[in-house]
Amino acid sequence: MRTRRAAMHCSFTSSGGRRAAGFSPGGRAWLQPPGAAVRARLGNTIRPAAVGCAVGALALCVSQGRAAVRVVTTTPALADITRQIGGDFVDIDSVMRGPEDIHNVQAKPSHMMMVKRADLFIHSGLDAELWAPLLLKGARKRELLPGGDGNVDVSRGITLKEVPRRGEATRALGDIHAYGNIHYLLDPLNGVIVGRNITDALKRADPAHAEAFEARYQEFAARLRDLAGRLEARTKPYAGARVVVYHRTWPYFLDRFGLVAVDEIEPKPGVSPGPQHLADCVETMRATDTRVVIVESFNSLSNAESVATRVGGQAVVLAQEVKALSQADTYEKLFEYNVETLIRALEATGKAKTPSTPVAGDP
């Protein structure tokens, strides 16, 4: 994904139709005094009034044509948030495109070159993107390394879920993250925190536009708070409704909107299910009166459907990332699509109200 600020093309011609020197974008003539540049190219063939026009036009171009902050983000969600805050003052690339599994992204030489050109490298932090260090190593740009001014860890200030106890995060338990669940951006109010971290980084990189960044952030944060409130009201009639998830992608999303996961299609995070585990999921769904299975864009829909159909339920694909699905092409649209899709599935399977059957261990 790429968001580029429109280039400023600024030129003028003399009365004879020739382009005046010093006004070729990117040329070294930008460093010359305007009058000198014009005289060097055109000599005495233009009038003093034309020189005055040249000086004024150059001043306008310099004030308006400042280079954008070059940003590379690891994910489309971070790219979209940065775009909304940075506006025309940022030039954004995202390593991920959306549908991929964040755990299995392949670092490519083209990604390394992209990062090398960046002023800021914005990432999810924690151990979310284990391929990111390889990109930074390949880019060979000191200021983008952890601790550098251009390295932006947006997880600062996030209250993490599923933080393992010391010694608990071992490969024997599957794909467990050492610092906690990495999918915190699936709570829109965590997007407010992430937006603040991005805003502060943009201000440091481009102090001249700090006020603009702050104003755009305040508007962005207000939109997210309003969105969260509207969607919480929308899901209130379904509070406590139970679902099965394919992977542990959804705790932040489900907690925000009042839903409960009773089981996972994966026997362990990142481990493909076998027939016995799928049969166990079916039994759990029957015992808890659960009829909806949530699956990510990159996981097996057939496994999810095989479980859901055996209890008369539905499997629904939700967007785990911006642009994972075409209907979720912005951060806000991701939540709108996911909530409405989930509500339709709950209604279609008769789960429009809070289920009364308790799960084992419930108070």
GULUM-721579 format. One line per field, with one value per residue (C-alpha): residue number from 1; chain; x, y, z. Coordinates in Angstrom, 1 decimal. Example, Ala and Ser with C-alpha at 12.3 -4.5 7.8 and 13.67 -1.06 7.14 Angstrom:
2
pos <- [1, 2]
unit <- [A, A]
c1 <- [12.3, 13.7]
c2 <- [-4.5, -1.1]
c3 <- [7.8, 7.1]
END
This chain:
363
pos <- [1, 2, 3, 4, 5, 6, 7, 8, 9, 10, 11, 12, 13, 14, 15, 16, 17, 18, 19, 20, 21, 22, 23, 24, 25, 26, 27, 28, 29, 30, 31, 32, 33, 34, 35, 36, 37, 38, 39, 40, 41, 42, 43, 44, 45, 46, 47, 48, 49, 50, 51, 52, 53, 54, 55, 56, 57, 58, 59, 60, 61, 62, 63, 64, 65, 66, 67, 68, 69, 70, 71, 72, 73, 74, 75, 76, 77, 78, 79, 80, 81, 82, 83, 84, 85, 86, 87, 88, 89, 90, 91, 92, 93, 94, 95, 96, 97, 98, 99, 100, 101, 102, 103, 104, 105, 106, 107, 108, 109, 110, 111, 112, 113, 114, 115, 116, 117, 118, 119, 120, 121, 122, 123, 124, 125, 126, 127, 128, 129, 130, 131, 132, 133, 134, 135, 136, 137, 138, 139, 140, 141, 142, 143, 144, 145, 146, 147, 148, 149, 150, 151, 152, 153, 154, 155, 156, 157, 158, 159, 160, 161, 162, 163, 164, 165, 166, 167, 168, 169, 170, 171, 172, 173, 174, 175, 176, 177, 178, 179, 180, 181, 182, 183, 184, 185, 186, 187, 188, 189, 190, 191, 192, 193, 194, 195, 196, 197, 198, 199, 200, 201, 202, 203, 204, 205, 206, 207, 208, 209, 210, 211, 212, 213, 214, 215, 216, 217, 218, 219, 220, 221, 222, 223, 224, 225, 226, 227, 228, 229, 230, 231, 232, 233, 234, 235, 236, 237, 238, 239, 240, 241, 242, 243, 244, 245, 246, 247, 248, 249, 250, 251, 252, 253, 254, 255, 256, 257, 258, 259, 260, 261, 262, 263, 264, 265, 266, 267, 268, 269, 270, 271, 272, 273, 274, 275, 276, 277, 278, 279, 280, 281, 282, 283, 284, 285, 286, 287, 288, 289, 290, 291, 292, 293, 294, 295, 296, 297, 298, 299, 300, 301, 302, 303, 304, 305, 306, 307, 308, 309, 310, 311, 312, 313, 314, 315, 316, 317, 318, 319, 320, 321, 322, 323, 324, 325, 326, 327, 328, 329, 330, 331, 332, 333, 334, 335, 336, 337, 338, 339, 340, 341, 342, 343, 344, 345, 346, 347, 348, 349, 350, 351, 352, 353, 354, 355, 356, 357, 358, 359, 360, 361, 362, 363]
unit <- [A, A, A, A, A, A, A, A, A, A, A, A, A, A, A, A, A, A, A, A, A, A, A, A, A, A, A, A, A, A, A, A, A, A, A, A, A, A, A, A, A, A, A, A, A, A, A, A, A, A, A, A, A, A, A, A, A, A, A, A, A, A, A, A, A, A, A, A, A, A, A, A, A, A, A, A, A, A, A, A, A, A, A, A, A, A, A, A, A, A, A, A, A, A, A, A, A, A, A, A, A, A, A, A, A, A, A, A, A, A, A, A, A, A, A, A, A, A, A, A, A, A, A, A, A, A, A, A, A, A, A, A, A, A, A, A, A, A, A, A, A, A, A, A, A, A, A, A, A, A, A, A, A, A, A, A, A, A, A, A, A, A, A, A, A, A, A, A, A, A, A, A, A, A, A, A, A, A, A, A, A, A, A, A, A, A, A, A, A, A, A, A, A, A, A, A, A, A, A, A, A, A, A, A, A, A, A, A, A, A, A, A, A, A, A, A, A, A, A, A, A, A, A, A, A, A, A, A, A, A, A, A, A, A, A, A, A, A, A, A, A, A, A, A, A, A, A, A, A, A, A, A, A, A, A, A, A, A, A, A, A, A, A, A, A, A, A, A, A, A, A, A, A, A, A, A, A, A, A, A, A, A, A, A, A, A, A, A, A, A, A, A, A, A, A, A, A, A, A, A, A, A, A, A, A, A, A, A, A, A, A, A, A, A, A, A, A, A, A, A, A, A, A, A, A, A, A, A, A, A, A, A, A, A, A, A, A, A, A, A, A, A, A, A, A, A, A, A, A, A, A, A, A, A, A, A, A, A, A, A, A, A, A]
c1 <- [0.0, 1.3, 0.0, 2.0, 1.7, 1.1, 4.3, 4.6, 5.4, 6.4, 7.7, 7.2, 8.3, 9.7, 8.0, 10.0, 8.6, 11.8, 11.7, 13.6, 16.6, 16.4, 12.9, 13.5, 12.2, 15.1, 17.8, 20.8, 19.7, 17.3, 20.3, 21.2, 19.8, 16.7, 17.8, 21.3, 19.8, 17.5, 20.3, 22.7, 20.3, 18.7, 21.2, 19.6, 16.9, 14.1, 12.8, 13.3, 9.6, 10.0, 12.8, 10.5, 7.9, 10.5, 11.5, 7.9, 7.1, 10.2, 9.3, 5.8, 7.1, 9.7, 7.0, 4.6, 6.9, 8.6, 9.4, 7.0, 8.0, 8.8, 7.2, 7.3, 4.8, 4.6, 0.9, -1.9, -3.7, -0.7, -0.4, -4.0, -3.7, -0.6, -2.3, -5.2, -2.9, -0.2, -2.3, -0.4, 2.8, 3.5, 4.6, 3.6, 4.5, 3.3, 5.2, 2.1, -0.8, -3.6, -4.7, -1.4, -0.8, 1.4, 3.5, 4.4, 5.5, 8.6, 11.1, 12.2, 15.0, 12.4, 11.1, 14.6, 15.1, 11.8, 12.8, 16.2, 14.5, 12.3, 12.5, 10.3, 9.7, 6.4, 5.8, 3.6, 6.3, 6.4, 7.2, 4.5, 6.6, 9.5, 10.5, 11.0, 14.5, 15.7, 14.3, 16.1, 19.3, 19.1, 18.2, 21.4, 20.0, 21.1, 18.3, 15.7, 17.1, 15.5, 16.3, 16.8, 14.8, 13.1, 12.0, 8.4, 7.0, 3.3, 2.6, 3.7, 0.8, -1.3, -2.7, -2.0, -4.1, -3.0, 0.4, 2.1, 3.7, 7.5, 8.6, 5.2, 5.9, 7.4, 7.0, 5.3, 2.3, 2.3, 2.7, 2.6, 3.8, 6.2, 4.7, 1.0, -1.5, -0.3, -3.7, -4.4, -5.5, -8.7, -10.0, -10.7, -9.9, -6.4, -6.2, -6.4, -3.3, -1.5, -2.5, -0.9, 2.4, 2.4, 1.5, 4.4, 6.8, 5.6, 6.0, 9.6, 10.3, 8.6, 8.3, 7.1, 3.8, 3.4, 0.2, -1.4, -0.5, -2.0, -5.2, -5.6, -4.9, -7.6, -10.1, -9.0, -9.3, -12.8, -13.9, -12.6, -14.3, -17.6, -17.2, -16.5, -19.6, -21.9, -20.7, -20.9, -24.5, -25.1, -23.8, -25.4, -28.4, -25.9, -23.9, -22.5, -23.1, -20.6, -18.5, -15.6, -12.5, -10.0, -6.9, -6.4, -6.8, -9.9, -9.7, -9.5, -12.3, -14.6, -14.0, -14.7, -18.0, -19.2, -18.8, -17.2, -14.9, -15.6, -13.1, -10.5, -10.3, -6.5, -5.6, -2.7, -1.9, -0.5, -1.1, -3.4, -6.4, -6.8, -10.1, -10.3, -9.9, -12.5, -14.9, -14.1, -15.0, -18.3, -19.1, -18.1, -20.4, -23.3, -22.7, -22.6, -25.3, -22.7, -23.3, -20.9, -17.2, -14.9, -12.1, -9.4, -8.8, -5.7, -7.0, -8.9, -12.6, -13.3, -12.3, -14.4, -17.4, -17.0, -17.4, -20.2, -22.4, -22.5, -24.3, -26.5, -24.3, -22.2, -18.6, -17.8, -14.6, -13.8, -11.0, -8.1, -6.3, -7.1, -7.4, -7.6, -11.0, -12.1, -14.9, -12.3, -10.1, -9.8, -9.3, -12.8, -14.4, -12.8, -14.8, -18.0, -17.7, -16.7, -19.5, -22.3, -21.1, -21.0, -24.4, -26.0, -24.5, -25.8, -29.2, -29.2, -28.3, -30.8, -28.3, -29.8, -30.1, -27.8, -27.5, -28.5, -26.5, -23.4, -19.9, -18.0, -16.2, -18.6, -19.8]
c2 <- [0.0, 3.4, 6.9, 9.7, 13.4, 15.1, 16.5, 20.3, 21.4, 25.0, 26.8, 29.9, 31.2, 34.5, 36.6, 34.7, 31.4, 30.0, 28.3, 30.3, 28.7, 27.8, 26.3, 22.7, 20.7, 18.8, 20.7, 22.2, 25.6, 25.6, 26.6, 29.7, 33.1, 33.5, 36.6, 35.2, 32.0, 33.9, 36.2, 33.3, 31.6, 34.5, 37.3, 40.7, 39.4, 39.7, 42.8, 43.5, 43.0, 39.4, 38.9, 40.1, 37.6, 34.8, 35.6, 35.6, 32.4, 30.7, 31.8, 30.3, 27.0, 26.7, 27.3, 24.9, 22.2, 20.9, 17.2, 14.9, 12.7, 9.3, 6.5, 2.8, 0.8, -2.9, -3.2, -1.5, -0.5, 1.5, 3.0, 4.1, 5.7, 7.5, 8.7, 10.1, 12.0, 13.0, 14.0, 15.6, 15.8, 12.1, 9.6, 6.1, 2.6, -0.6, -3.8, -6.0, -5.7, -6.9, -10.6, -12.1, -13.8, -11.3, -14.2, -15.4, -12.4, -12.9, -10.0, -9.1, -7.0, -4.6, -4.1, -3.4, -0.7, 0.7, 0.9, 2.4, 5.4, 6.0, 8.7, 6.7, 2.9, 2.4, -1.1, -2.9, -3.6, -6.6, -9.8, -9.2, -8.8, -11.2, -10.4, -6.7, -7.0, -8.6, -5.6, -3.1, -5.1, -5.1, -1.4, -0.5, 2.8, 3.4, 5.9, 3.3, 0.6, 0.1, 3.1, 5.3, 8.5, 6.9, 3.7, 4.0, 1.3, 2.0, -0.5, 2.0, 2.6, -0.4, -2.6, -6.1, -9.2, -12.8, -11.9, -15.2, -15.8, -16.1, -19.3, -20.1, -18.9, -22.0, -23.6, -26.5, -24.2, -23.2, -19.8, -17.9, -14.3, -13.5, -10.1, -10.8, -10.9, -8.8, -8.0, -4.9, -2.8, -4.8, -2.6, 0.9, 2.6, 1.2, 2.9, 6.2, 5.3, 4.1, 7.4, 9.4, 7.5, 8.1, 11.8, 12.3, 10.7, 12.8, 15.9, 15.0, 14.3, 17.4, 20.1, 22.7, 20.8, 19.8, 21.9, 20.3, 16.8, 17.5, 18.9, 15.9, 13.5, 15.1, 14.7, 11.1, 10.3, 11.8, 9.8, 6.6, 7.3, 8.0, 4.8, 2.7, 4.1, 3.5, 0.0, -0.9, 0.3, -1.8, -5.0, -4.4, -6.7, -9.5, -9.0, -12.3, -14.2, -16.9, -17.7, -20.0, -18.4, -20.0, -18.3, -16.1, -13.0, -11.6, -11.0, -7.2, -7.1, -9.5, -7.8, -4.3, -5.5, -7.8, -11.2, -14.4, -17.0, -20.5, -22.4, -22.2, -24.2, -24.5, -26.9, -24.6, -21.1, -21.6, -25.4, -26.9, -28.9, -32.6, -34.5, -35.2, -31.5, -30.5, -33.0, -31.6, -28.1, -29.4, -30.8, -27.5, -25.6, -27.9, -27.8, -24.0, -23.3, -21.6, -21.4, -18.9, -19.5, -16.6, -17.2, -14.8, -14.2, -16.4, -19.4, -22.4, -21.5, -25.2, -26.2, -23.5, -24.4, -28.1, -27.3, -24.7, -26.7, -29.7, -27.5, -25.7, -22.6, -20.3, -19.6, -15.9, -14.4, -11.2, -8.7, -9.2, -6.4, -3.3, -4.5, -8.2, -7.9, -5.4, -4.1, -3.2, -0.8, 1.7, 1.3, 2.5, 0.4, -2.7, -2.3, -1.4, -4.4, -6.9, -5.8, -5.9, -9.2, -10.8, -9.4, -10.9, -14.3, -14.2, -13.3, -15.9, -18.6, -17.6, -16.0, -12.5, -12.5, -13.3, -17.1, -18.6, -21.8, -21.3, -22.3, -24.6, -22.4, -19.5, -18.0]
c3 <- [0.0, -0.9, -0.1, -1.7, -1.3, -4.6, -6.0, -6.3, -9.9, -9.9, -13.0, -15.1, -18.4, -19.5, -22.1, -24.7, -23.6, -22.1, -18.6, -16.1, -14.3, -10.7, -10.9, -11.9, -8.9, -7.3, -9.3, -7.6, -8.9, -5.9, -3.8, -5.8, -5.0, -7.3, -9.0, -9.7, -11.1, -13.5, -14.7, -15.2, -17.5, -19.3, -18.9, -19.6, -21.9, -19.3, -17.6, -13.9, -13.4, -14.6, -12.1, -9.4, -10.4, -10.4, -6.9, -5.7, -7.4, -6.0, -2.5, -2.9, -4.2, -1.4, 1.2, -0.3, -1.7, 1.5, 1.2, 3.0, 5.9, 4.4, 6.5, 6.3, 8.4, 9.0, 8.5, 6.5, 9.8, 10.9, 7.4, 7.5, 10.9, 9.8, 6.7, 8.7, 11.0, 8.6, 5.7, 2.8, 4.9, 4.8, 2.1, 3.3, 2.3, 4.1, 4.1, 4.5, 2.1, 4.4, 3.8, 5.0, 8.4, 10.3, 11.6, 8.1, 6.2, 4.0, 4.2, 0.6, -0.8, -2.1, 1.4, 2.7, 0.0, 1.0, 4.6, 3.7, 2.1, 5.2, 7.8, 10.2, 10.6, 12.4, 13.8, 16.3, 18.8, 21.2, 19.2, 16.6, 13.5, 13.9, 10.3, 11.0, 12.4, 9.2, 7.2, 9.5, 9.2, 5.5, 5.3, 7.2, 8.5, 12.1, 13.0, 12.2, 14.6, 18.0, 20.1, 17.1, 16.5, 13.5, 15.1, 16.3, 18.6, 18.8, 21.5, 24.2, 26.6, 25.5, 28.2, 26.9, 27.3, 27.7, 29.1, 30.0, 33.3, 33.5, 31.8, 30.4, 26.8, 25.3, 21.9, 23.6, 24.0, 20.3, 18.9, 22.3, 22.4, 25.2, 25.9, 25.5, 22.7, 19.8, 18.2, 20.3, 17.3, 17.1, 19.9, 18.4, 21.6, 21.4, 18.0, 20.0, 21.9, 18.8, 17.0, 19.9, 19.5, 15.8, 16.2, 18.6, 16.1, 13.2, 15.3, 16.1, 12.4, 11.1, 13.8, 11.2, 10.9, 14.6, 15.0, 11.9, 13.1, 16.5, 15.1, 12.8, 15.6, 17.8, 15.0, 14.4, 18.1, 18.3, 15.4, 16.9, 20.3, 18.5, 16.5, 19.5, 21.3, 18.4, 17.8, 21.5, 21.5, 18.3, 20.0, 23.4, 22.6, 21.9, 25.1, 26.3, 23.0, 22.5, 19.6, 18.6, 17.1, 14.7, 16.2, 19.3, 17.1, 18.7, 22.5, 22.2, 19.7, 21.7, 25.0, 23.5, 22.1, 24.9, 23.3, 24.6, 22.9, 24.3, 22.1, 19.3, 16.1, 16.6, 19.4, 20.2, 18.6, 15.2, 15.2, 12.5, 14.0, 13.6, 13.3, 17.1, 18.0, 15.5, 17.0, 20.5, 19.2, 18.0, 21.4, 23.1, 20.8, 21.5, 25.3, 25.3, 22.6, 20.4, 16.6, 15.2, 14.2, 13.5, 11.0, 9.6, 6.0, 5.9, 7.8, 6.6, 6.0, 5.3, 8.9, 10.4, 8.2, 9.0, 12.7, 12.3, 10.0, 12.4, 15.0, 12.5, 12.7, 10.5, 9.9, 9.2, 7.8, 9.6, 8.7, 11.1, 9.4, 7.3, 3.7, 4.7, 3.0, 0.4, 2.7, 5.4, 3.5, 6.3, 10.1, 10.8, 8.1, 9.6, 12.7, 11.0, 8.7, 11.4, 13.8, 11.2, 9.8, 13.2, 14.2, 11.0, 11.8, 15.4, 14.2, 11.4, 13.9, 16.6, 18.9, 18.9, 22.7, 25.5, 25.8, 29.1, 29.1, 31.3, 30.2, 32.6, 35.1, 34.7, 38.0]
END
